[in-house]
């Protein structure tokens, strides 16, 4: 979107550079990245990123600071997954935006969804560095004489960001006693993020089924020894636990002697469940399915979404009346019907204009701070792989902006 940088990148791009980039990120990650990586990063005007970061923070605070919503969101936390000792606010939050044209032709951020659950906090910085290094973006751009290309937000750099992530995830503990908890992590597409988080912080990734319980204490085993778990960075998604019928050695409701780096209850409190309660110009019309007095006649302008799925699972674009009728009455409180936004294809590529969804990533310790962005590019109905098959210049990407010296 910074047209001079876009034009220069497209002119200098080669297939050989893309293959070198893919090899680089695999080597850095220590495993093969299984999801598609875009051939290009994205270059955004800083004021636009600042606006999205500010809008996202407004939406988060609108929920967290509202006692009435906090009480209402109690019903979003399933009794069997309600963890004691809830933190007063989430630690990790993501807010996703797409871009639409307003009446004057300007670009307006519109909310896609938000979630109080960790995303690729370890991996994303390494991805940005791979783009910078392989394409020599720091040295090659004519725009960089009086400014520099950045990807961290809020003034962070690699060192200060690692320090923040350490305080959030490790806290005051020995990294040996801190785990990243996931369901069968070796089978997850996000394994590169787990490995890079281990590399950054020295913690262990532990399969949730391998966690043992002794009284109120949790542990994992290594080298024939029980290692106490003092703090958990949770990456296990409840929806997946239920779909796979995963059996655990502990109960989420237990009063365990453990700290949470991101308390699990916030996964439910700030989610698609939250969107109908938000009041903001960036928020599209959204209704709980069970609260609709009548089904809109223009369903082609809506999307049907389950509340607690991930990676676009279960989302129906332009649903038909029979799609809605097929959902049992007892399941309807767990679906929303959301106005579809026609996102602008703002990224010029050799295959035409391409849409970009911007995920603003926040860490909330003493204060809520935007730290990074994740970009997903696509030309399909949605940004997921299933909607962008057999396409090039789509997929996961990094967002850069120019910072004046």
DOPA-216701 format. One record per residue (C-alpha): residue number from 1; y, x, z. Coordinates in Angstrom, 3 decimals, decimal comma, always signed. Each point is the difference from the previous one (the first is absolute). Layout:
N
    k         Y         X         Z
  NUM         Y         X         Z
...
//
This chain:
405
    k         Y         X         Z
    1    +0,000    +0,000    +0,000
    2    +2,227    +3,050    +0,165
    3    +0,095    -0,006    -3,778
    4    +0,688    +3,717    -0,532
    5    -2,915    +1,032    +2,216
    6    -2,261    -2,614    -1,576
    7    +0,817    +1,151    -3,531
    8    -0,485    +3,646    +0,889
    9    -3,329    -0,597    +1,733
   10    -1,362    -2,060    -2,906
   11    +1,041    +2,651    -2,521
   12    -1,641    +2,819    +1,965
   13    -3,193    -1,850    +0,882
   14    -3,330    +1,258    -1,340
   15    -3,579    -1,137    +0,538
   16    -0,784    +3,521    +1,234
   17    +2,594    -0,326    +2,784
   18    -1,523    -3,323    +1,059
   19    -3,474    +1,523    +0,226
   20    +1,440    +2,921    +2,002
   21    +1,681    -2,529    +2,312
   22    -3,292    -1,862    +0,550
   23    -1,817    +3,265    +0,754
   24    +2,786    +1,016    +2,367
   25    -0,115    -3,174    +2,110
   26    -3,818    +0,095    +0,131
   27    +0,100    +3,627    +1,150
   28    +2,645    -0,705    +2,641
   29    -1,850    -3,089    +1,242
   30    -3,373    +1,705    +0,183
   31    -1,628    -2,912    -1,830
   32    +0,329    -1,908    -3,248
   33    +2,732    -2,651    +0,018
   34    -1,781    -3,127    -1,218
   35    +2,995    -2,253    -0,646
   36    +2,111    +0,424    -3,112
   37    +3,019    +2,279    +0,241
   38    +2,883    -0,618    -2,352
   39    +0,985    +2,647    -2,490
   40    +3,557    -0,176    +1,296
   41    +1,972    -0,177    +3,214
   42    +2,937    -2,406    +0,195
   43    +3,665    +0,933    +0,339
   44    +2,070    -2,541    +1,927
   45    +3,722    -0,184    +0,735
   46    +0,421    +0,774    +3,690
   47    +2,088    -3,145    +0,696
   48    -2,874    -2,156    -1,264
   49    -2,543    +1,725    +2,268
   50    +2,465    -0,230    +2,900
   51    +0,361    -3,722    -0,600
   52    -3,767    -0,541    +0,001
   53    -0,390    +2,073    +3,161
   54    +2,776    -1,993    +1,712
   55    -1,367    -3,365    -1,181
   56    -3,463    +0,939    +1,232
   57    +1,351    +1,003    +3,403
   58    +1,885    -3,320    +0,212
   59    -3,201    -1,920    -0,691
   60    -1,988    +1,954    +2,585
   61    +2,657    -0,440    +2,700
   62    +0,333    -3,684    -0,851
   63    -3,618    -0,423    +1,076
   64    -0,321    +2,483    +2,855
   65    +3,279    -0,980    +1,679
   66    -0,696    -3,737    -0,165
   67    -1,761    -1,302    +3,166
   68    -0,750    -3,327    -1,694
   69    -1,751    +1,763    -2,868
   70    -1,852    +2,297    +2,394
   71    -1,365    -3,072    +1,753
   72    -0,819    -1,738    -3,274
   73    -1,809    +3,074    -1,315
   74    -2,394    -0,142    +2,962
   75    -1,986    -2,465    -2,084
   76    -0,309    +2,592    -2,769
   77    -1,988    +2,378    +2,232
   78    -3,659    -1,119    +0,045
   79    -1,350    -0,262    +3,531
   80    -2,942    +2,288    -0,783
   81    +2,333    +2,754    -1,216
   82    +2,763    -0,278    +2,594
   83    +0,429    +3,450    +1,533
   84    +1,478    +0,322    +3,530
   85    +3,136    +1,953    +0,915
   86    +1,958    -0,858    -3,124
   87    +2,943    +2,259    -0,859
   88    +3,470    -1,612    -0,119
   89    +0,359    +0,848    -3,699
   90    -2,147    +1,325    -2,853
   91    -0,134    +3,747    -0,619
   92    -0,805    -0,023    -3,720
   93    +1,435    -2,601    -2,371
   94    +0,149    -0,303    -3,787
   95    +2,218    -2,319    -2,028
   96    -0,695    -0,445    -3,728
   97    +2,711    -0,923    -2,493
   98    +0,149    -0,764    -3,693
   99    +3,175    -0,051    -2,069
  100    +1,407    -3,029    -1,827
  101    +3,181    -0,544    -2,018
  102    +2,649    -2,149    +1,661
  103    +2,427    -2,274    -1,829
  104    +2,422    +2,857    -0,608
  105    -2,701    +2,251    -1,441
  106    -0,258    +2,223    +3,054
  107    -3,255    +0,929    +1,704
  108    -0,936    -1,906    +3,136
  109    -2,869    +1,033    +2,342
  110    -2,440    -2,836    +0,737
  111    -2,610    +0,059    +2,714
  112    -3,648    +0,174    -1,077
  113    -1,545    +0,324    +3,459
  114    +0,254    +1,890    +3,281
  115    -2,607    +1,368    +2,380
  116    -0,018    +1,675    +3,403
  117    -2,879    +2,304    -0,839
  118    -0,101    +3,663    -1,051
  119    +0,097    +0,868    -3,668
  120    -0,285    +3,453    -1,621
  121    +2,169    +1,859    +2,511
  122    -1,963    +3,237    -0,389
  123    -0,582    -0,041    -3,747
  124    +3,266    -1,194    -1,521
  125    +2,072    +3,107    +0,659
  126    -2,667    +2,196    -1,587
  127    -0,022    -2,269    -3,056
  128    +3,769    +0,373    -0,374
  129    -0,263    +3,790    +0,316
  130    -2,682    +0,074    -2,713
  131    +2,336    -1,791    -2,417
  132    +2,831    +2,375    +0,867
  133    -2,038    +3,167    -0,398
  134    -2,097    -0,780    -3,073
  135    +2,968    -1,343    -1,957
  136    +2,408    +2,597    +1,466
  137    +2,410    -2,807    +0,823
  138    +1,989    +2,026    +2,492
  139    +0,860    +2,657    -2,553
  140    +0,017    -1,763    -3,360
  141    +2,453    -2,849    +0,452
  142    +3,553    +0,391    -1,259
  143    +0,961    -2,580    +2,637
  144    -0,861    +2,373    +2,846
  145    +2,945    +2,377    -0,278
  146    +1,936    -1,800    +2,750
  147    -2,760    -2,043    +1,606
  148    -3,675    +0,109    +0,838
  149    -2,975    -2,230    -0,627
  150    -1,305    -1,566    +3,245
  151    -2,768    -2,387    +1,015
  152    +0,253    -0,201    +3,795
  153    +2,373    -2,617    +1,435
  154    +2,238    +0,125    +3,105
  155    +0,676    +3,716    -0,467
  156    -3,571    +1,125    +0,693
  157    -1,569    +3,059    -1,571
  158    -3,589    +1,250    +0,088
  159    +0,343    +1,595    +3,441
  160    +1,934    -2,761    +1,765
  161    -2,251    -2,652    -1,549
  162    -3,129    +1,770    +1,256
  163    +1,568    +0,188    +3,473
  164    +0,710    -3,746    -0,084
  165    -3,530    -0,776    -1,192
  166    -1,416    +2,247    +2,737
  167    +1,958    -1,858    +2,684
  168    -1,086    -3,361    -1,425
  169    -3,700    +0,742    -0,441
  170    -0,909    +2,839    +2,361
  171    +2,619    -0,569    +2,671
  172    -0,569    +2,135    +3,088
  173    -3,745    +0,423    -0,541
  174    -2,268    +2,764    -1,207
  175    -0,715    -0,808    -3,695
  176    -3,728    +0,236    +0,776
  177    +0,363    -3,185    +2,076
  178    +1,910    -1,896    -2,704
  179    -1,831    -1,704    -2,851
  180    +0,791    -1,728    -3,256
  181    -2,316    -3,026    +0,184
  182    -1,291    -1,562    -3,217
  183    -2,985    -1,950    -1,338
  184    -2,340    +2,408    -1,830
  185    +2,882    +2,365    -0,876
  186    -1,972    +2,053    -2,527
  187    -0,333    -3,141    -2,128
  188    +3,701    -0,912    +0,074
  189    +2,348    +0,670    -2,915
  190    +2,567    +1,090    +2,589
  191    -2,206    +2,933    +1,085
  192    +2,579    +2,507    -1,386
  193    +2,526    -1,347    +2,514
  194    -2,481    +0,381    +2,865
  195    -0,786    +3,594    -0,940
  196    +3,663    +0,930    -0,368
  197    +0,826    -1,651    +3,340
  198    -2,721    +2,153    +1,579
  199    +1,511    +3,039    -1,711
  200    +3,515    -0,789    +1,229
  201    -0,848    -0,957    +3,578
  202    -3,412    +1,464    +0,858
  203    -1,458    -3,383    +0,968
  204    -3,433    -1,352    -0,982
  205    -0,865    -2,896    -2,309
  206    -2,759    -2,016    +1,696
  207    -2,032    -2,882    -1,383
  208    +0,601    -3,027    +2,217
  209    -3,770    -0,611    +0,254
  210    -0,480    +3,489    +1,486
  211    +2,330    -0,596    +2,942
  212    -1,859    -0,292    +3,297
  213    +1,059    -1,728    +3,219
  214    -0,613    +1,061    +3,591
  215    +1,608    -2,408    +2,430
  216    +3,666    -0,250    -1,024
  217    -0,129    +3,289    -1,938
  218    -0,666    +0,613    -3,689
  219    -1,443    +3,161    -1,520
  220    -1,331    +1,540    -3,193
  221    -2,626    +2,689    -0,357
  222    +0,398    +3,434    -1,559
  223    -2,400    +2,901    +0,242
  224    -2,179    -1,931    +2,412
  225    +2,892    -0,575    +2,420
  226    +1,865    -3,153    +0,962
  227    +3,716    +0,389    -0,753
  228    +2,238    -2,439    +1,947
  229    +2,350    -2,099    -2,108
  230    +3,456    -0,237    +1,579
  231    +1,993    -1,376    -2,951
  232    -0,898    -1,909    -3,182
  233    +1,814    -0,051    -3,324
  234    -1,563    -3,195    -1,309
  235    -0,710    -0,397    -3,714
  236    -2,821    -2,556    +0,334
  237    +0,942    -3,335    -1,587
  238    -1,421    -3,087    +1,689
  239    -0,523    -1,822    -3,302
  240    -2,338    +2,794    -1,115
  241    -1,819    +0,054    +3,347
  242    -0,787    -3,667    -0,415
  243    -0,919    +0,169    -3,699
  244    -2,426    +2,855    +0,620
  245    -1,264    -1,470    +3,282
  246    +0,595    +3,334    +1,748
  247    -1,479    +0,213    +3,512
  248    +1,910    +2,015    +2,618
  249    -0,910    +1,615    +3,298
  250    +3,193    -1,292    +1,608
  251    +1,941    -3,249    +0,091
  252    +3,632    -0,139    -1,116
  253    +0,732    -2,173    +3,048
  254    -1,217    +2,626    +2,483
  255    +2,624    +1,554    +2,277
  256    -0,735    +3,523    -1,217
  257    +1,398    +3,252    +1,324
  258    +1,514    +0,914    -3,355
  259    +3,424    +0,086    -1,665
  260    +0,692    -1,485    -3,412
  261    +2,106    +1,810    -2,598
  262    +1,045    -3,313    -1,436
  263    -1,261    -2,895    +2,103
  264    -2,530    -2,111    -1,995
  265    +1,528    -3,399    +0,859
  266    +3,023    +0,758    -2,146
  267    -2,214    -0,041    -3,100
  268    -0,112    -3,790    +0,437
  269    +3,505    -0,588    +1,334
  270    +1,762    +1,692    -2,937
  271    -1,881    -0,924    -3,145
  272    +0,047    -2,671    -2,665
  273    -0,111    -2,402    +2,970
  274    +3,611    +1,035    +0,716
  275    +1,525    -0,732    -3,395
  276    +0,592    -3,781    +0,391
  277    +2,037    +0,743    +3,149
  278    +2,349    +2,503    -1,640
  279    +3,533    -0,916    -1,043
  280    +1,455    +2,563    -2,386
  281    +1,253    +0,157    -3,579
  282    -2,845    +2,360    -0,878
  283    -2,725    -2,454    +1,076
  284    -1,543    -2,344    -2,607
  285    -0,886    -3,579    +0,905
  286    -3,258    +0,079    +1,971
  287    -2,014    -2,813    +1,619
  288    -3,141    -0,180    +2,086
  289    -2,519    -1,847    -2,113
  290    -0,879    -2,479    +2,746
  291    +3,666    -0,918    +0,491
  292    +0,771    -0,997    -3,596
  293    +0,923    -3,679    -0,239
  294    -0,857    +0,121    -3,697
  295    -1,243    +2,615    -2,420
  296    +2,785    +1,237    -2,328
  297    -0,300    -1,220    -3,580
  298    +0,960    +3,467    -1,327
  299    -2,874    +1,991    +1,501
  300    +0,370    +2,539    -2,801
  301    +3,023    +1,245    +1,956
  302    -1,981    +0,639    +3,203
  303    -2,661    +2,301    +1,412
  304    -2,695    -1,045    +2,467
  305    -0,658    +2,702    +2,612
  306    -2,395    +0,311    +2,959
  307    +1,802    +1,215    +3,115
  308    -2,162    +2,924    +1,049
  309    -1,485    +1,486    -3,140
  310    +0,997    +3,401    -1,353
  311    +0,339    +1,737    -3,395
  312    +0,719    -3,355    -1,654
  313    -3,411    -1,442    +0,844
  314    -0,161    -3,784    -0,312
  315    +3,473    -0,391    -1,543
  316    +0,195    -2,604    -2,790
  317    +2,961    +0,229    -2,362
  318    +1,109    -3,359    -1,463
  319    -2,726    -1,945    +1,825
  320    -1,246    -3,309    -1,294
  321    -0,257    -3,116    +2,173
  322    -3,760    +0,434    +0,081
  323    +0,439    +3,519    +1,464
  324    +1,897    -1,538    +2,895
  325    -2,379    -2,931    +0,330
  326    -2,913    +2,450    +0,285
  327    +1,385    +1,423    +3,262
  328    -1,506    -1,874    +2,988
  329    +2,471    -1,705    +2,320
  330    -0,913    +2,283    +2,915
  331    +0,885    +3,079    -2,120
  332    +3,347    -1,248    -1,295
  333    +2,045    +1,292    +2,973
  334    -1,119    +3,479    -1,116
  335    +1,585    -0,248    -3,471
  336    +3,558    +0,021    -1,272
  337    +1,434    -1,290    -3,261
  338    +2,801    +2,327    -1,078
  339    +2,577    -0,233    -2,738
  340    -0,767    +2,519    -2,738
  341    +2,617    +2,574    -0,766
  342    +0,281    +1,285    -3,559
  343    +0,550    +3,659    +0,706
  344    +2,081    +2,005    -2,417
  345    -1,758    +2,789    -1,957
  346    +2,537    +2,641    +1,014
  347    -1,982    +3,197    -0,717
  348    +0,136    +1,149    -3,612
  349    -3,336    +1,467    -1,103
  350    -1,588    +0,870    -3,353
  351    -1,823    -3,348    +0,293
  352    +3,124    -2,051    +0,624
  353    +1,793    -1,260    +3,083
  354    -2,134    +0,111    +3,143
  355    +0,469    -1,807    +3,323
  356    +0,236    +1,898    +3,270
  357    -0,797    -1,365    +3,458
  358    +1,664    +1,989    +2,778
  359    -1,657    +0,251    +3,404
  360    +2,436    +1,154    +2,675
  361    -1,917    +1,658    +2,863
  362    +1,384    -0,079    +3,552
  363    -0,907    +1,727    +3,251
  364    +1,309    -1,574    +3,197
  365    +0,125    +2,209    +3,077
  366    +3,364    -0,009    +1,754
  367    +1,515    -1,752    -3,022
  368    -1,182    -1,513    -3,261
  369    +0,207    +2,655    -2,732
  370    -0,785    -0,226    -3,722
  371    -1,816    +3,224    -0,866
  372    -1,579    -0,148    -3,477
  373    -0,702    -2,217    -2,969
  374    -3,193    -0,746    -1,893
  375    +0,428    -1,189    -3,577
  376    -2,498    -2,066    -1,957
  377    +0,573    -0,342    -3,726
  378    -1,501    -2,627    -2,272
  379    +0,399    -2,182    -3,053
  380    -2,509    -2,673    +1,030
  381    +0,440    -3,180    +2,036
  382    -0,411    +2,021    +3,211
  383    +0,126    +3,660    +0,942
  384    -3,689    +0,304    +0,908
  385    -2,518    +1,894    -2,126
  386    -1,732    -3,187    -1,175
  387    +3,218    -1,176    -1,627
  388    +0,793    +3,346    -1,670
  389    -3,337    +1,055    -1,477
  390    -0,093    +2,371    -2,971
  391    +3,723    +0,726    +0,282
  392    +1,898    +3,267    +0,204
  393    +3,194    +0,793    +1,933
  394    -0,973    -2,461    +2,722
  395    -1,426    +0,426    +3,505
  396    +1,041    +1,657    +3,247
  397    +3,115    +2,140    -0,141
  398    +2,803    +1,580    +2,038
  399    +3,680    -0,900    +0,204
  400    +2,798    +2,552    -0,269
  401    +3,758    -0,196    +0,309
  402    +2,901    +2,424    -0,372
  403    +1,619    +1,162    +3,230
  404    +3,427    +1,575    -0,320
  405    +0,482    +3,421    +1,603
//
